Amino acid sequence: QVQLVESGGGLVQPGGSLRLSCAASGSMFSFNKMAWYRQAPGKERDLVAAITSDDVTNYANSVKGRFTISGDNAKKTVHLQMNSLKPEDTAIYYCYAAQNIVGVLYQYWGQGTQVTVSS
């Protein structure tokens, strides 16, 4: 049973920084893709940033230049460095991981970690 455990959320003032981490366990296979999504109250869950096993990254336009995703596929971890945080970044942040095993896509989600940006 694959589990994703997030850490690093919390309360931060506008302009501050936070670093989220996600560690995966329970799988003998590496992940093809790991990502961070977020969901604000009353809104849909949206992609924030993703990284592939080839270290290709992509970001939501709203976080480009402020957030950086990094990962270690061997260790099955992914991090999200968030700088210059804004109140609109407030949301629950979810870790996501995907594996393609002999043509079957397996997707996993963490339980989420709250990020609140407020003065």
Buried (B, 14 or more C-beta within 10 A) or exposed (E): EBEBEBBBBEEBEEEBEBBBBBBBEEBEEBBBBBBBBBBBEEEEBEBBBBBBBEEEBEBBEEBEEBBBBBBEBEEBBBBBBBBEBEEEBBBBBBBBBBBEEEEEEBEBBBEBBEBBBEE
